[in-house]
């Protein structure tokens, strides 16, 4: 699944930012989900919880902005918009 790969890439980026900043825990992650990304908020939360288990992002709050704009050039994307460590 394409969305799974995007979430894995985001998790790796979150871990990298935490490591580069000497953080042992990530408090909050914010994502922007394009209208054509084929990922609902519930799916994102469930997958995030599973894929961050045992990482610095485990138990991090997940803020999701779900776009409805089909014409946005990023409509098929999932974008990491912020990380709170």
C-alpha contacts under 8 A as a table, 3 or more apart, distances in Angstrom:
res1	aa1	res2	aa2	distance
1	X	4	X	5.34
1	X	5	X	6.73
2	X	5	X	5.29
2	X	6	X	6.46
3	X	6	X	5.04
3	X	7	X	6.25
3	X	37	X	6.86
3	X	38	X	7.24
3	X	39	X	6.80
3	X	78	X	7.71
4	X	7	X	5.20
4	X	8	X	6.22
4	X	47	X	7.96
5	X	8	X	5.03
5	X	9	X	6.20
6	X	9	X	5.08
6	X	10	X	6.25
6	X	77	X	7.91
6	X	78	X	6.59
7	X	10	X	4.98
7	X	11	X	6.14
7	X	48	X	7.42
7	X	78	X	7.55
8	X	11	X	5.02
8	X	12	X	6.24
8	X	51	X	7.47
9	X	12	X	5.12
9	X	13	X	6.28
10	X	13	X	5.01
10	X	14	X	6.14
10	X	79	X	7.92
10	X	80	X	6.49
11	X	14	X	5.05
11	X	15	X	6.20
11	X	51	X	7.79
11	X	52	X	7.13
11	X	57	X	7.77
12	X	15	X	5.10
12	X	16	X	6.13
13	X	16	X	4.95
13	X	17	X	6.16
14	X	17	X	5.21
14	X	18	X	6.17
14	X	26	X	7.96
14	X	57	X	7.36
14	X	83	X	7.02
15	X	18	X	5.10
15	X	19	X	6.05
15	X	55	X	7.61
15	X	56	X	6.55
15	X	57	X	7.13
16	X	19	X	5.08
16	X	20	X	6.02
17	X	20	X	5.10
17	X	21	X	6.18
18	X	21	X	5.19
18	X	22	X	6.08
18	X	23	X	4.83
18	X	24	X	6.95
18	X	25	X	7.33
18	X	26	X	6.87
18	X	56	X	7.46
18	X	85	X	6.78
19	X	22	X	5.05
19	X	23	X	5.95
19	X	24	X	7.60
20	X	23	X	7.75
23	X	26	X	7.15
23	X	56	X	7.95
23	X	85	X	6.34
24	X	56	X	5.79
25	X	56	X	4.62
25	X	57	X	6.09
25	X	58	X	7.74
25	X	85	X	6.28
26	X	29	X	7.61
26	X	56	X	5.79
26	X	57	X	4.86
26	X	58	X	7.57
26	X	60	X	5.80
26	X	83	X	7.31
26	X	84	X	6.08
26	X	85	X	4.43
27	X	57	X	7.24
27	X	59	X	7.63
27	X	60	X	4.71
27	X	61	X	6.12
27	X	83	X	7.75
27	X	84	X	5.43
27	X	85	X	5.34
28	X	60	X	5.00
28	X	61	X	4.49
28	X	62	X	5.84
28	X	63	X	7.36
28	X	83	X	5.79
28	X	84	X	4.89
28	X	85	X	7.03
29	X	60	X	6.77
29	X	61	X	6.23
29	X	62	X	5.04
29	X	63	X	6.17
29	X	80	X	7.57
29	X	81	X	7.80
29	X	82	X	5.85
29	X	83	X	4.64
29	X	84	X	6.37
30	X	62	X	5.81
30	X	63	X	4.49
30	X	64	X	5.83
30	X	65	X	7.81
30	X	80	X	6.12
30	X	81	X	5.41
30	X	82	X	5.07
30	X	83	X	6.43
31	X	62	X	7.53
31	X	63	X	6.17
31	X	64	X	4.92
31	X	65	X	6.23
31	X	78	X	6.72
31	X	79	X	5.50
31	X	80	X	4.70
31	X	81	X	5.42
31	X	82	X	7.28
32	X	64	X	5.88
32	X	65	X	4.75
32	X	66	X	6.05
32	X	67	X	7.14
32	X	78	X	5.75
32	X	79	X	5.01
32	X	80	X	6.51
32	X	81	X	6.57
33	X	37	X	6.47
33	X	39	X	7.48
33	X	64	X	7.03
33	X	65	X	6.10
33	X	66	X	4.87
33	X	67	X	5.95
33	X	75	X	7.68
33	X	76	X	7.98
33	X	77	X	6.29
33	X	78	X	4.58
33	X	79	X	6.43
34	X	37	X	5.18
34	X	66	X	6.36
34	X	67	X	5.07
34	X	68	X	7.15
34	X	69	X	7.49
34	X	70	X	7.87
34	X	72	X	7.78
34	X	74	X	6.12
34	X	75	X	4.06
34	X	76	X	5.35
34	X	77	X	5.28
34	X	78	X	6.10
35	X	38	X	7.41
35	X	66	X	6.86
35	X	67	X	5.03
35	X	68	X	4.81
35	X	69	X	5.88
35	X	70	X	5.62
35	X	75	X	5.10
35	X	76	X	6.71
36	X	70	X	6.69
36	X	75	X	5.05
36	X	76	X	4.59
36	X	77	X	7.56
37	X	75	X	6.43
37	X	76	X	4.24
37	X	77	X	5.58
37	X	78	X	6.79
38	X	76	X	7.75
39	X	43	X	6.16
39	X	44	X	6.40
40	X	43	X	5.15
40	X	44	X	6.16
41	X	44	X	5.08
41	X	45	X	6.18
41	X	64	X	6.81
41	X	66	X	7.38
42	X	45	X	5.21
42	X	46	X	6.21
43	X	46	X	5.20
43	X	47	X	6.05
44	X	47	X	5.25
44	X	48	X	5.86
45	X	48	X	5.10
45	X	49	X	6.10
45	X	62	X	7.05
46	X	49	X	5.28
46	X	50	X	6.41
47	X	50	X	5.14
47	X	51	X	5.99
48	X	51	X	5.20
48	X	52	X	5.92
49	X	52	X	5.60
49	X	53	X	6.38
49	X	58	X	6.99
49	X	59	X	7.10
50	X	53	X	5.57
52	X	55	X	5.31
52	X	56	X	7.51
52	X	57	X	5.54
52	X	58	X	4.85
52	X	59	X	7.77
53	X	57	X	7.60
53	X	58	X	5.04
53	X	59	X	7.79
54	X	58	X	6.13
55	X	58	X	5.39
57	X	60	X	5.30
67	X	75	X	7.69
69	X	72	X	5.59
69	X	75	X	7.00
70	X	75	X	5.90
71	X	75	X	6.83
72	X	75	X	5.12
73	X	76	X	7.93
74	X	77	X	5.18
74	X	78	X	7.98
80	X	83	X	7.93
